Amino acid sequence: MSGSRQERVGVVAQEIAPDVHCLGPWGRVQTDVYFVRSGSSWVLIDAGWAQDGPRIERAAASLLGPDVRPSAILLTHCHPDHAGAALRLARVWDCAVWIHPAELPFATGDFAGMRAYAGPLDRLVVLPLMRAMGRRRREAVLARSNLGEVARMFEPGAEIPGLGGWKCIPTPGHTPGHVSYFRPRDRVLISGDALMTLKVNTVQGLLLQQPGLSGPPWYTTWSQRAARESIRTLAGLEPTVLAGGHGTPMTDAGTAARLRAFAGLAATD
């Protein structure tokens, strides 16, 4: 497949900072995943939707070569647009999927835990539909995406598996165990849904895929208050590169200033 053709189908990961490659954005919600190298190892940060597995595999082969595989998958959180292909990829690459301990209910399909940390859309639509299925069918559906066999937990203060030189920053709000990844030496930030570069909180912004800073979608967010505090935390890092879970990463000289201004607005919502 030619390079131009690869780019059109979205299987080429573009370097956005030294040793940091973004695959994306693609699809209606402008999904991004990231390949990051530290020393001799590579990790994948986030894993898209379930159907995105082949796309990510092809991008890995194109970027790393056919005989090199990521040593770990790190998730910012366990929503299906970030963890969807994680099980498939972990099996193909024979690696673990690392998550914050508070994400375990989502990762393992614990229905009681999912109810406890539900966002508005979950409470109004998703959970009622899952209750209507009945217990046996619901458990069968949840089992398909259960990461129990590959999931491993690590605390934010601990060394990040496969990612020396980076810090794990707790950014709860969208989910209770949401984390972001930050490289202090050049202030590169991979923020998941704690902070995005796609306007997902207006109908127009989402439908037209408008670029711009945005906090997590209110309709799928567990705690708006915690989410706003997490935005302030990330603004305080003054990132030079902002790589969110959706939208085109920001890499220009004004990134930190725009984020500071946005955090001030977010603090007074």
C-alpha positions in Angstrom: 0.0 0.0 0.0 1.4 3.4 -0.9 2.1 6.0 1.7 -0.6 8.3 0.3 -3.1 5.5 0.4 -2.1 4.6 3.9 -2.7 8.2 5.0 -6.2 8.2 3.4 -7.3 5.1 5.3 -5.8 6.4 8.5 -3.2 3.8 9.3 -0.1 6.0 9.4 0.9 7.5 12.8 2.3 11.0 12.6 5.0 12.2 14.9 3.7 15.1 17.0 6.7 15.2 19.4 10.0 13.3 19.7 9.1 9.6 20.1 5.4 10.4 20.3 3.2 9.4 17.3 -0.5 10.1 16.9 -2.8 7.7 14.9 -5.8 9.8 14.1 -8.0 11.6 14.3 -10.6 9.5 12.5 -14.4 8.8 12.6 -17.4 10.8 13.7 -15.8 11.5 17.1 -12.3 12.1 15.8 -10.6 9.3 17.7 -6.9 9.4 18.6 -4.5 6.8 19.9 -0.8 7.2 20.6 2.3 5.2 20.1 5.1 6.3 22.5 8.7 5.2 22.6 10.8 5.2 25.8 14.3 3.7 25.4 13.9 0.5 23.4 10.3 -0.1 24.3 7.0 1.2 22.7 3.6 1.5 24.4 0.2 2.2 23.0 -1.9 4.8 24.9 -5.6 4.1 24.4 -7.1 1.6 22.0 -10.1 3.2 20.2 -13.4 1.4 19.5 -13.6 -2.4 19.2 -13.6 -2.2 15.4 -10.5 -0.1 15.4 -8.2 -3.1 16.2 -7.1 -3.8 12.6 -6.4 -0.1 11.9 -4.2 0.1 15.0 -2.4 -3.2 14.2 -1.5 -1.9 10.7 -0.3 1.4 12.1 1.9 -0.4 14.6 3.4 -2.6 11.8 4.0 0.5 9.6 5.6 2.5 12.4 7.5 -0.2 14.4 8.2 -2.8 11.7 6.6 -6.3 11.4 8.7 -7.8 14.2 8.3 -5.1 16.9 5.3 -4.9 19.1 4.3 -2.5 21.9 5.3 -3.8 25.3 2.2 -2.5 27.0 -1.2 -0.8 26.5 -1.9 2.1 28.8 -5.5 3.4 29.1 -6.5 6.8 30.1 -9.8 5.3 31.1 -12.1 2.4 30.2 -14.9 3.8 28.1 -15.5 1.8 24.9 -14.1 4.4 22.6 -10.7 4.2 24.4 -10.6 0.6 25.5 -12.6 -1.1 22.8 -9.8 -2.8 20.9 -7.6 -3.3 24.0 -8.5 -7.0 24.5 -7.8 -8.0 20.9 -4.5 -6.0 20.8 -3.3 -7.4 24.1 -3.8 -10.9 22.8 -2.2 -10.2 19.5 0.8 -8.5 21.1 1.0 -10.7 24.2 1.1 -7.7 26.6 -0.9 -6.3 29.5 -3.4 -3.5 29.6 -2.6 -1.1 32.4 -5.3 0.9 34.2 -5.9 2.9 37.3 -7.5 0.7 40.1 -10.7 2.9 40.0 -11.3 1.8 36.4 -11.6 -1.8 37.3 -15.5 -1.9 37.3 -15.5 -0.6 33.7 -12.7 -2.9 32.6 -14.4 -6.0 34.0 -18.0 -5.3 33.3 -19.0 -5.0 37.0 -22.6 -3.8 36.6 -22.9 -2.5 40.2 -19.7 -0.5 39.8 -20.9 0.9 36.5 -24.1 2.1 38.1 -22.1 3.8 40.9 -20.0 5.8 38.5 -22.5 6.4 35.7 -22.7 9.6 33.8 -26.0 11.3 32.7 -26.3 9.3 29.4 -25.6 6.1 31.3 -28.3 6.8 33.8 -30.9 7.9 31.3 -30.3 5.4 28.4 -27.6 2.8 28.8 -28.3 1.4 32.2 -32.0 1.1 31.7 -31.4 -0.7 28.4 -29.0 -3.1 30.1 -31.5 -3.8 32.9 -34.1 -4.5 30.3 -31.9 -7.2 28.8 -32.1 -9.3 31.9 -29.1 -10.6 33.9 -28.1 -13.5 31.7 -28.0 -11.5 28.4 -26.4 -8.5 30.1 -23.6 -10.6 31.5 -23.0 -12.1 28.1 -22.8 -8.7 26.5 -20.4 -7.4 29.1 -18.2 -10.5 28.9 -17.3 -9.7 25.3 -15.3 -6.6 26.4 -14.1 -7.9 29.8 -10.4 -7.1 30.2 -10.0 -9.2 33.3 -7.6 -11.6 31.7 -5.2 -8.9 30.5 -5.8 -5.9 32.9 -3.2 -4.9 35.4 -3.4 -2.0 37.8 -0.9 0.6 38.8 -1.0 3.6 41.0 -0.3 7.1 39.5 2.7 7.6 41.8 4.4 4.4 40.6 6.7 4.0 37.6 4.6 3.7 34.4 5.1 0.3 32.8 7.2 0.7 29.7 7.2 4.5 29.9 10.3 5.8 31.7 10.6 9.6 31.9 6.8 10.1 32.0 4.4 10.8 34.9 0.9 9.6 35.4 -1.3 12.5 36.4 -4.7 11.6 38.1 -7.4 13.5 36.2 -10.7 12.2 37.6 -14.1 13.5 36.6 -14.9 11.9 33.3 -14.5 8.6 35.1 -13.2 8.1 38.7 -9.9 6.6 37.6 -9.1 8.7 34.5 -5.4 9.5 34.2 -3.3 11.6 31.8 0.4 11.0 30.8 2.9 13.8 31.0 6.6 14.0 29.9 8.2 16.8 32.1 11.4 17.3 30.0 9.5 18.9 27.1 6.0 19.1 28.6 4.2 16.8 26.3 0.7 15.9 27.6 -1.5 13.0 26.5 -4.8 13.8 28.2 -7.4 11.3 27.1 -10.9 12.8 27.6 -9.9 15.0 30.5 -9.1 17.7 27.9 -9.7 17.5 24.2 -9.1 19.5 21.1 -12.6 18.9 19.6 -15.7 20.8 20.7 -17.8 17.9 22.0 -20.1 19.8 24.3 -22.2 21.5 21.7 -24.3 19.8 19.1 -22.8 22.0 16.4 -19.3 21.3 17.5 -19.7 17.6 17.6 -21.6 17.3 14.3 -19.3 19.6 12.4 -16.2 18.3 14.1 -15.1 21.8 15.1 -11.6 22.1 16.6 -11.2 23.8 19.9 -10.5 23.1 23.6 -13.1 21.1 25.4 -13.5 19.3 28.7 -15.0 15.9 28.8 -18.5 15.4 27.3 -20.9 16.4 30.1 -23.3 13.6 29.0 -20.8 10.8 29.7 -19.0 12.4 32.7 -19.3 11.1 36.2 -18.3 14.3 38.1 -18.4 17.7 36.5 -16.8 19.3 39.5 -13.8 16.9 39.5 -13.5 17.3 35.7 -13.1 21.1 36.1 -10.5 20.6 38.8 -8.6 18.2 36.5 -8.6 20.8 33.7 -7.0 23.3 36.1 -4.4 20.6 37.1 -3.5 20.0 33.5 -3.3 23.8 32.7 -0.8 24.1 35.6 1.6 21.8 33.7 1.8 24.4 30.9 2.1 21.7 28.1 3.8 22.5 24.9 1.9 19.7 23.2 -1.6 18.8 24.0 -2.7 15.4 22.7 -6.3 14.6 23.7 -8.4 11.6 23.0 -10.4 13.3 20.3 -9.4 16.0 17.8 -6.1 17.2 16.2 -3.3 17.6 18.8 -2.2 21.1 19.6 1.6 21.5 19.0 2.1 25.3 18.4 3.8 27.8 20.7 0.5 29.2 22.0 -0.8 25.9 23.4 0.0 26.6 27.1 -1.5 30.1 27.0 -4.7 28.9 25.4 -5.1 26.2 27.9 -4.5 28.6 30.8 -7.3 30.8 29.4 -9.6 27.9 28.9 -9.0 26.6 32.5 -10.0 30.0 33.8 -13.3 29.8 31.9 -13.8 26.2 33.0 -13.3 27.2 36.6 -16.3 29.6 36.5 -18.8 27.4 34.6 
